[in-house]
Amino acid sequence: MIRTAREGGLALVTLDRPDKANALTSAMLADLVAAVTDARDAHALILTGVGRVFSAGADLEDVARLKTSSLWEDLSGAIAALPGLTVAALNGTLAGGACGMALACDLRVAAPGARVFYPVMKLGVLPQPSDPARLVALAGPGAARLILLGGARMTAQDALACGLIDRIADDPVAEARVLCADALAADLGHVAAIKALIGQR
């Protein structure tokens, strides 16, 4: 359900459970952490999904265990710690706990029909510890309040306007590849140095 591929310095990680809207189980989260950790030598990483939804968040059949699982934070921390460029290519809607992995990426490209929502208020759960600060850094406190407190479902266009995503593209993976081109041609240490100057989240 988690597919990985390497093309030279590019690591591709794909959520492949479209029949369940790429809902994440504990095993999938563990596999994602392993896949990201294995990409420490990659100059760039693209994270995407199969189907019309990037990820619906936690699998409802595993939600009781996932509500308090450290794997969510392990995953976003592993992504943020990578020295290479990281791009979330959102093939569709991004929901719930899956938001953390996209927020931890350096860049986010979304399909035109994608939506973003993180219904922690409705579900009676807390967001992962690092997610609110990353959300505020990207989209500002107003948008963060709308999403986390007001339960807003943002369109790709709204998310672009507030800075939550960086590009809208019919083919997010193709656009992500374009954005990764310079990093793939550069020394990994140079990529890491520029990321450090911008500021790690």
C-alpha positions as CSV (number, residue, x, y, z in Angstrom):
1,M,0.0,0.0,0.0
2,I,3.1,2.2,0.2
3,R,5.1,2.1,-3.1
4,T,8.6,3.4,-3.3
5,A,10.8,4.0,-6.3
6,R,14.2,5.7,-7.0
7,E,15.2,7.5,-10.1
8,G,18.8,8.5,-9.5
9,G,18.6,11.2,-6.8
10,L,14.8,11.3,-6.8
11,A,12.8,9.3,-4.4
12,L,9.1,8.7,-5.1
13,V,6.8,7.6,-2.3
14,T,3.2,6.7,-3.3
15,L,0.1,6.0,-1.2
16,D,-1.5,3.2,-3.1
17,R,-4.8,2.3,-1.5
18,P,-7.4,4.1,-3.7
19,D,-10.3,1.8,-2.8
20,K,-10.0,3.2,0.8
21,A,-9.2,6.8,-0.3
22,N,-5.6,6.1,0.8
23,A,-6.7,6.1,4.4
24,L,-3.7,5.3,6.6
25,T,-3.3,2.3,8.9
26,S,-0.6,2.0,11.6
27,A,1.3,-0.4,9.3
28,M,1.2,2.2,6.4
29,L,2.4,4.9,8.7
30,A,5.3,2.8,9.8
31,D,6.1,2.0,6.1
32,L,6.0,5.7,5.3
33,V,8.5,6.5,8.1
34,A,10.8,3.8,6.8
35,A,10.5,5.0,3.2
36,V,11.3,8.6,4.1
37,T,14.2,7.5,6.3
38,D,15.6,5.5,3.4
39,A,15.5,8.7,1.3
40,R,18.1,10.5,3.4
41,D,20.5,10.4,0.5
42,A,18.0,11.6,-2.1
43,H,18.4,15.1,-3.5
44,A,14.6,15.3,-3.8
45,L,11.5,13.4,-2.6
46,I,8.0,13.5,-4.1
47,L,5.2,12.2,-2.0
48,T,1.9,11.5,-3.8
49,G,-1.1,9.2,-3.9
50,V,-3.1,7.0,-6.3
51,G,-6.7,7.8,-7.2
52,R,-8.8,10.9,-6.6
53,V,-7.9,11.4,-2.9
54,F,-4.3,12.0,-1.6
55,S,-5.3,10.7,1.8
56,A,-8.5,10.7,3.9
57,G,-6.3,10.5,7.0
58,A,-6.6,7.8,9.6
59,D,-8.3,4.5,8.6
60,L,-11.5,4.3,10.6
61,E,-10.9,0.7,11.5
62,D,-7.6,1.7,13.1
63,V,-8.6,5.1,14.4
64,A,-8.7,4.2,18.1
65,R,-5.0,3.2,18.0
66,L,-4.0,6.0,15.6
67,K,-5.5,8.8,17.7
68,T,-2.6,8.6,20.2
69,S,0.1,7.1,17.9
70,S,3.5,8.7,17.8
71,L,3.8,7.5,14.2
72,W,2.2,10.7,12.8
73,E,4.8,12.9,14.4
74,D,7.6,10.4,13.5
75,L,6.6,10.8,9.9
76,S,6.4,14.5,9.7
77,G,9.6,14.8,11.7
78,A,11.4,12.5,9.3
79,I,10.2,14.5,6.3
80,A,11.2,17.8,7.8
81,A,14.7,16.4,8.7
82,L,15.5,15.3,5.1
83,P,18.4,17.3,3.6
84,G,16.9,17.1,0.1
85,L,13.9,19.0,-1.4
86,T,10.6,17.5,-0.4
87,V,7.4,18.0,-2.5
88,A,3.9,16.8,-1.7
89,A,2.1,16.2,-5.0
90,L,-1.5,16.2,-3.9
91,N,-3.4,14.2,-6.5
92,G,-6.6,15.0,-4.6
93,T,-8.1,15.8,-1.3
94,L,-5.9,16.1,1.8
95,A,-7.7,15.3,5.1
96,G,-7.1,14.8,8.8
97,G,-3.9,13.4,10.1
98,A,-2.5,13.1,6.6
99,C,-2.1,16.9,6.6
100,G,1.0,16.6,8.8
101,M,3.1,14.9,6.1
102,A,2.2,17.6,3.5
103,L,2.8,20.4,6.0
104,A,6.3,19.0,6.7
105,C,7.3,19.1,3.0
106,D,9.1,22.0,1.5
107,L,6.6,22.5,-1.3
108,R,3.0,21.5,-2.0
109,V,1.4,21.1,-5.5
110,A,-2.3,20.3,-5.7
111,A,-4.7,19.1,-8.4
112,P,-7.4,21.7,-9.2
113,G,-10.1,19.7,-7.5
114,A,-8.2,19.0,-4.3
115,R,-9.7,20.1,-0.9
116,V,-7.8,20.5,2.4
117,F,-9.5,20.0,5.7
118,Y,-8.3,18.9,9.2
119,P,-11.5,18.3,11.3
120,V,-9.9,18.0,14.7
121,M,-12.6,20.1,16.4
122,K,-15.4,17.9,14.9
123,L,-13.6,14.7,15.8
124,G,-12.7,15.7,19.3
125,V,-9.0,15.0,18.8
126,L,-5.9,17.2,19.0
127,P,-3.8,17.9,15.9
128,Q,-0.3,16.5,15.9
129,P,2.0,18.7,18.0
130,S,4.0,20.2,15.1
131,D,1.1,20.7,12.7
132,P,-0.4,23.9,14.0
133,A,2.9,25.8,14.0
134,R,3.7,24.6,10.5
135,L,0.2,25.5,9.4
136,V,0.6,29.0,10.8
137,A,4.0,29.4,9.2
138,L,2.6,28.6,5.8
139,A,-0.9,30.0,5.8
140,G,-1.0,32.5,8.7
141,P,-2.9,32.4,12.0
142,G,-6.2,33.3,10.4
143,A,-6.3,30.3,8.0
144,A,-5.0,28.1,10.7
145,R,-8.0,29.1,12.9
146,L,-10.4,28.6,10.0
147,I,-9.1,25.1,9.4
148,L,-8.5,23.8,13.0
149,L,-11.2,25.7,14.9
150,G,-13.8,26.5,12.2
151,G,-13.6,23.2,10.3
152,A,-13.1,25.0,7.0
153,R,-12.7,22.9,3.9
154,M,-10.4,24.8,1.7
155,T,-10.4,24.5,-2.1
156,A,-7.1,24.3,-3.9
157,Q,-7.7,27.9,-5.0
158,D,-8.2,29.1,-1.4
159,A,-5.2,27.1,-0.2
160,L,-3.1,28.7,-2.9
161,A,-4.3,32.2,-2.0
162,C,-3.3,31.8,1.6
163,G,0.0,30.0,1.0
164,L,-1.0,26.6,2.2
165,I,-0.1,25.2,-1.2
166,D,2.4,26.6,-3.7
167,R,1.1,25.5,-7.1
168,I,-2.0,24.1,-8.7
169,A,-1.4,21.7,-11.6
170,D,-3.5,19.2,-13.6
171,D,-0.6,16.7,-13.1
172,P,0.9,17.4,-9.7
173,V,3.6,14.8,-10.0
174,A,4.8,16.3,-13.4
175,E,4.9,19.7,-11.8
176,A,6.7,18.4,-8.8
177,R,9.3,16.9,-11.1
178,V,9.9,20.3,-12.7
179,L,10.3,21.9,-9.2
180,C,12.8,19.2,-8.3
181,A,15.0,19.6,-11.4
182,D,17.5,22.1,-9.9
183,A,17.9,20.2,-6.7
184,L,18.5,17.0,-8.6
185,A,21.3,18.7,-10.5
186,A,22.9,20.2,-7.4
187,D,25.1,18.8,-4.7
188,L,23.0,17.5,-1.8
189,G,24.9,19.5,0.7
190,H,24.0,22.7,-1.3
191,V,20.3,21.8,-1.2
192,A,20.6,21.2,2.6
193,A,22.4,24.5,3.1
194,I,19.7,26.5,1.3
195,K,17.0,24.8,3.3
196,A,18.8,25.6,6.5
197,L,19.1,29.3,5.5
198,I,15.4,29.4,4.8
199,G,14.7,27.8,8.1
200,Q,13.7,24.2,9.0
201,R,10.1,23.8,10.3
